[in-house]
Amino acid sequence: MHIVTLGGGTGQATLLRGLRASACQVTAIVAVTDNGGHSGQLRHMLRIPQVGDTRQCLSALVDDQSVWGKLLQYRFTTGELRGLSVGNLILASLAHLQGSLSAAVADICHASGIAQRVLPVSDGDTHIAAELADGRKVIGEWEIIQRQPRSAVVRVSLHPQVDALPAVLEAIASADLLVCCPGSFLTGTLAVLLPTGVRDAIVSSRACCVYVCNLMTQPGQTDDYSARQHLVMLEEYLGRQVDTVVFNNGPFPPALLELYAQHGAVPVINDLTSATASVVLADLVEHPDADALRAYTRPQGAGMQVGMHLIRHEAQKLAAQILALAPAPC
């Protein structure tokens, strides 16, 4: 059984953490267009694909207490190094030594003993671009999020266009289950579908396609989007219908809901019907303790754009739902 996850960042890493102990073959295909945080600074300085989302996926697949687990997760919290990620620096350094991000990732997987496969969707240095309803074109994830006025996004694309890695297309072709992960919807979930070859590979695939719907709306990306609006836009870029949507119907931590509301984010409303897709409802929200919340709060250095990643799916519960949808047991 081969499960292929598509996405980038916290949502995909959460699912991978839950799948880590599974006997299934797992391949993570990761977006490379984010330009925020420490990895965004590295992109600007080194002209490389974004490494942060790939680092998160790698860190989700290693033992947290191993040397590699500690290195991939560590961020400096004080002084001029505040917000700097050691894992990002390792990936960026290896990418320069080996000539590509994909080769750097392969080195880390081999050295750390990761059994699953992690693939950046492309080795190309590219950014997400958005065409807006008012005719403007905005390039860059955080430029899209912070655009003013906040005219609706009508189309996203890559700037410049890049090719998907051949290994990515081979993984999609061999998949039994394709999982579109939650995350930054326009700039992550859709961005991983945009490199040349990905859409055609997905259209040709005979794998069941699952979408794990976002828990919360995202200011500057999916303001007021319902579950159906997420699904309709996703299917437009997939080029095919989603077979099953996994949607949370459990309660949220009240204090975190209040915090998110202050930033204009609210829970995604479920308006899906049997006519749109098969829907799996489950209580999937994590209720983190104080230690977990501290770990989830990223230190933000000078010039870094950092979003909130406090409301998350619970890794084991989400993985259980995905494994239940697999065409054959793992």
C-alpha positions in Angstrom: 0.0 0.0 0.0 1.5 3.3 -1.1 0.2 6.5 0.4 1.3 9.8 -1.2 0.7 13.0 0.7 0.7 16.4 -1.0 1.1 19.7 0.8 3.5 21.7 2.8 4.2 22.8 6.3 2.5 22.0 9.6 -0.6 20.1 8.3 1.4 17.7 6.2 4.0 17.2 8.9 1.2 16.4 11.4 -0.2 13.6 9.2 3.3 12.2 8.6 3.9 12.1 12.3 0.8 10.0 12.7 1.8 7.7 9.8 5.4 7.3 11.0 4.8 3.9 12.6 2.5 2.6 9.8 3.7 -0.4 7.7 2.5 1.5 4.6 4.9 2.8 2.1 4.6 6.6 2.5 5.9 9.4 0.2 5.6 13.0 1.1 5.6 15.5 -1.8 6.3 19.0 -0.4 5.7 22.5 -1.7 8.7 24.8 -2.1 7.2 28.3 -2.6 6.8 29.7 1.0 8.8 32.9 1.4 8.2 33.5 5.1 10.1 32.9 8.3 13.8 31.8 8.4 13.6 29.7 5.3 12.2 32.8 3.4 15.4 34.7 4.5 17.5 31.8 3.2 15.6 31.9 -0.1 16.4 35.6 -0.5 20.1 35.2 0.3 20.8 31.9 -1.5 18.3 31.7 -4.3 17.1 28.2 -3.4 13.7 26.5 -3.1 12.0 26.9 0.2 13.4 24.4 2.7 11.2 25.0 5.8 8.2 22.8 4.8 10.5 19.9 3.8 12.4 20.2 7.1 9.1 20.0 9.0 8.2 16.8 7.2 11.6 15.3 7.8 11.4 16.2 11.5 8.0 14.5 11.8 9.5 11.2 10.5 12.4 10.9 13.0 12.5 10.2 16.7 12.1 13.5 18.5 14.8 12.5 21.0 17.3 11.4 18.4 20.2 13.7 17.4 18.6 14.3 14.0 15.2 14.9 15.6 16.7 17.6 17.9 18.7 19.2 15.2 15.8 19.4 12.7 13.5 20.9 15.2 15.8 23.3 17.0 15.4 27.1 16.7 17.4 29.7 18.5 15.2 31.8 20.8 17.4 34.8 21.8 19.7 37.4 20.5 20.6 38.0 16.8 20.0 34.3 16.0 16.4 34.4 17.3 14.1 32.4 15.0 17.0 30.8 13.1 16.3 27.1 12.4 19.3 24.7 12.5 17.4 22.2 10.3 16.9 24.9 7.6 20.6 25.7 7.6 21.5 22.0 7.3 19.2 21.5 4.3 20.4 24.7 2.7 24.1 23.8 3.2 23.6 20.3 1.8 21.6 21.7 -1.2 24.7 23.8 -2.1 27.1 20.9 -1.6 25.0 18.5 -3.5 23.6 20.8 -6.1 19.9 20.4 -5.4 17.4 20.4 -2.5 16.2 16.9 -3.5 19.7 15.5 -3.1 20.1 17.2 0.3 16.8 15.6 1.4 17.9 12.2 0.3 21.2 12.6 2.3 19.3 13.4 5.5 16.8 10.6 5.0 19.8 8.2 4.6 21.8 9.6 7.5 18.8 9.7 9.9 17.3 6.4 9.0 14.0 7.7 7.8 12.1 4.8 6.2 9.6 7.0 4.4 10.3 9.1 1.3 10.3 12.9 1.3 10.4 14.7 -2.0 10.4 18.5 -2.7 8.0 18.8 -5.6 10.7 20.7 -7.6 14.3 21.7 -7.4 13.4 25.0 -9.1 13.5 28.4 -7.3 10.0 29.7 -7.8 7.3 31.6 -6.0 3.5 31.5 -5.8 1.7 34.2 -7.8 -1.9 35.3 -7.5 -4.2 37.0 -10.1 -6.7 39.2 -8.3 -10.3 40.1 -9.1 -9.2 43.8 -9.5 -6.7 42.9 -12.2 -3.5 43.0 -10.1 -0.9 40.2 -10.0 0.9 39.6 -6.7 4.0 37.5 -6.4 5.1 35.8 -3.2 3.2 34.0 -0.4 3.4 36.8 2.2 2.8 39.5 -0.5 -0.4 37.6 -1.3 -1.4 37.3 2.4 -0.7 40.9 3.2 -2.1 42.5 0.0 -4.1 45.7 0.3 -6.8 46.1 -0.7 -7.7 42.4 -0.2 -9.2 41.8 -3.5 -10.3 38.2 -4.1 -7.8 35.7 -5.6 -9.1 34.3 -8.8 -6.1 32.2 -10.0 -2.7 31.1 -8.6 0.3 30.1 -10.6 4.1 29.8 -10.3 6.6 32.6 -11.1 8.5 31.3 -12.9 7.0 28.0 -14.0 9.2 25.0 -13.0 9.1 21.3 -13.7 8.2 18.7 -11.1 10.9 16.2 -10.1 10.6 13.0 -12.2 10.6 11.1 -8.9 7.5 13.0 -7.9 5.6 12.0 -11.0 6.7 8.4 -10.5 5.4 8.5 -6.9 2.0 9.8 -8.0 1.8 7.2 -10.7 2.4 4.4 -8.2 0.2 5.7 -5.4 -2.8 3.7 -4.1 -4.0 6.7 -2.0 -3.4 10.4 -2.7 -3.9 12.7 0.3 -4.2 16.5 -0.1 -3.1 17.8 3.3 -4.4 20.7 5.3 -2.2 23.8 5.3 -1.8 27.2 3.8 -4.5 26.6 1.2 -3.7 28.9 -1.7 0.0 29.1 -1.2 0.8 25.6 0.0 -2.0 23.0 -0.8 -2.5 24.4 -4.3 1.1 25.4 -4.8 2.3 21.8 -4.7 0.0 21.0 -7.6 1.4 23.7 -9.9 4.8 22.4 -11.2 4.7 21.1 -14.7 3.6 17.4 -14.8 1.9 17.2 -11.4 -1.7 17.8 -12.6 -1.3 15.4 -15.5 0.1 12.7 -13.2 -2.8 13.1 -10.8 -5.4 13.0 -13.6 -3.8 9.8 -14.9 -3.6 8.2 -11.5 -6.1 5.5 -10.5 -5.5 6.2 -6.8 -8.3 7.2 -4.5 -8.0 10.9 -3.7 -8.6 12.2 -0.2 -8.7 15.9 1.0 -8.2 16.7 4.6 -10.0 20.0 5.0 -8.5 22.9 6.9 -9.7 23.4 10.4 -9.7 27.2 10.2 -10.0 29.9 7.6 -6.8 31.9 6.8 -6.8 35.7 6.7 -5.5 36.8 3.3 -6.1 33.4 1.7 -9.4 31.8 2.5 -11.4 34.5 4.3 -15.0 33.2 4.8 -14.3 30.1 2.7 -16.6 27.2 3.5 -15.6 23.5 3.1 -17.3 23.4 -0.3 -15.4 26.4 -1.5 -12.1 24.8 -0.5 -13.1 21.6 -2.3 -14.3 23.3 -5.5 -11.0 25.3 -5.9 -8.9 22.2 -5.0 -10.6 20.1 -7.7 -10.0 22.9 -10.2 -6.3 22.5 -9.8 -6.3 18.7 -9.3 -8.1 18.3 -12.6 -10.2 15.5 -11.1 -12.8 15.0 -8.4 -11.9 14.2 -4.8 -13.3 10.9 -3.6 -13.5 11.7 0.1 -13.2 14.7 2.3 -12.1 14.3 5.9 -13.6 17.0 8.1 -13.4 17.7 11.8 -16.7 17.8 13.8 -15.1 18.0 17.2 -14.7 20.9 19.6 -11.9 23.5 19.5 -9.9 24.7 22.5 -11.9 27.9 23.4 -8.8 30.0 24.3 -7.2 29.3 20.9 -10.5 30.1 19.1 -10.5 33.5 20.8 -6.9 34.1 19.8 -7.5 33.2 16.2 -10.7 35.3 16.0 -8.5 38.3 17.0 -6.6 37.7 13.7 -9.7 37.1 11.6 -9.7 33.3 11.5 -12.7 31.2 12.3 -13.5 27.4 12.0 -14.3 26.3 8.5 -18.1 25.7 8.1 -19.1 22.3 6.7 -21.5 22.8 3.8 -20.6 19.6 2.0 -23.3 17.3 0.8 -23.4 13.8 -0.6 -23.6 15.4 -4.1 -20.1 16.9 -3.8 -18.1 14.2 -2.2 -18.1 11.4 0.4 -17.5 13.0 3.8 -15.9 11.5 6.8 -16.7 13.3 10.0 -14.5 12.8 13.1 -13.3 14.6 16.2 -9.8 15.5 15.0 -8.7 18.6 16.8 -5.6 18.5 19.1 -6.0 20.0 22.5 -2.4 20.9 23.3 -1.1 21.4 26.8 1.0 24.4 27.9 4.3 22.7 26.9 3.0 21.8 23.4 1.8 25.4 22.9 5.2 26.7 23.8 6.8 24.3 21.3 4.3 25.4 18.6 5.0 29.1 19.1 7.8 29.9 16.7 10.4 32.5 17.8 10.3 35.3 15.3 13.6 37.1 14.4 14.0 40.4 12.7 12.3 40.6 9.3 10.7 37.2 9.6 7.0 36.7 8.7 5.5 33.9 10.9 2.0 32.6 11.0 0.1 31.0 13.8 0.2 27.1 13.9 -1.5 26.5 17.3 -4.8 24.9 16.1 -3.9 21.5 14.6 -5.2 18.1 13.8 -4.3 15.4 16.3 -1.7 13.3 14.5 -2.7 9.8 15.5 -6.5 10.4 15.1 -5.9 11.9 11.6 -3.6 9.1 10.5 -6.2 6.5 11.7 -8.8 8.1 9.5 -6.5 8.1 6.5 -5.5 4.5 7.0 -9.1 3.5 7.3 -9.6 4.9 3.8 -6.7 3.0 2.3 -7.9 0.5 -0.4 -5.9 -2.3 1.4 -4.8 -2.6 5.0 -1.2 -1.5 6.0 
